[in-house]
């Protein structure tokens, strides 16, 4: 169960009893509730992401396609020049 042997589970139970004593059932119930809420929110997030990925771009938020209205031509870009490294002059 949970990838643990019976001896490992027994050790965890003893540690839990030592740490929490008579409050152990309350702590276990609280931890189970937090785990359940975490899984529900994770499943909601996964379903939202899956829905967004399944829709075509034009139907995603805003209703606009992410493609530009007109194609961009290469000749509209200017050549970028980078300054060349020049070592400092010798002070000799």
N, C-alpha and C positions, 0 to 999 in steps of 0.2 A: 504494500500500500504506500503510495507517494514515493516509491523508489527507496524505501527504508526497510530495514529488517526489523524484526520484533524487538531485538535487544536495543536498537537505536531508539525505537519508539518508547520503550520502557525508561530509558535514560532521560529522554525529553520529558516524560511524564513526571519522573522524580524531581527533575530540575524545576518544572512548573509548579509542583506542589511546594517545594522549598521556597520558591520566590513569592508565590501568590497565596498559598495556604487555602483558606476557606473561600477566598474570592476567585478561585480558579474557574468555576463555571461561568461567572459573570465576565471575566476577562476573555474566556474562550468565545462566549456569545458575542461580545463586542468585536473581537478580532474577525469572527466569521461575518458579521454584518459589514465591517469595513471592507473585507475582501469581496463580498458580494457587490457592494456599491462600486468598488474599483472595476470589477469585471463588467458590470453594466455600462459604466461610462466608457470603458475601453471598447466594448462592442458597439456603442453608439458612435464613437469616433470612427471606428473602422467602417461602419455602414455609411457614414457621411463621406468619407474619403473615397470609398468604392463608388458611390453614386456620382460624385464629382468627376471621377476618372472615366466613368462610363458615358457621360454626356459629351456630345460634340462641343468644340470650343465656342461655337456661336450661341449655344444655349446656356453656357455657364454664366455666372453672376454678371449682371450688367447687360446681358443680351448682345454684346458686341464681340465680333471675332477679333482675335489678337493679331491678325495679319494686317499689314499696312494697306492703305486704300489704293496706292499705285506702286508699281515695282520700282525699286531703287536701282539706278544704273551705276556701274563702276566709275564712269567718267565724272560723276558728281563729287567724288572724293578727291581731296587734295593729297599730294604726296607729303608724308610727314618726315621731317629731317631731325635727326638726333645729333646734338653736338658731340664732336669727337673728343676723346680724352687727350689732353696735352699735358705731359709731365711738367712740373715746375722747373724753371731754369736752374742750372747749377750755380751755386753761390761761390764757386772757386774762382 
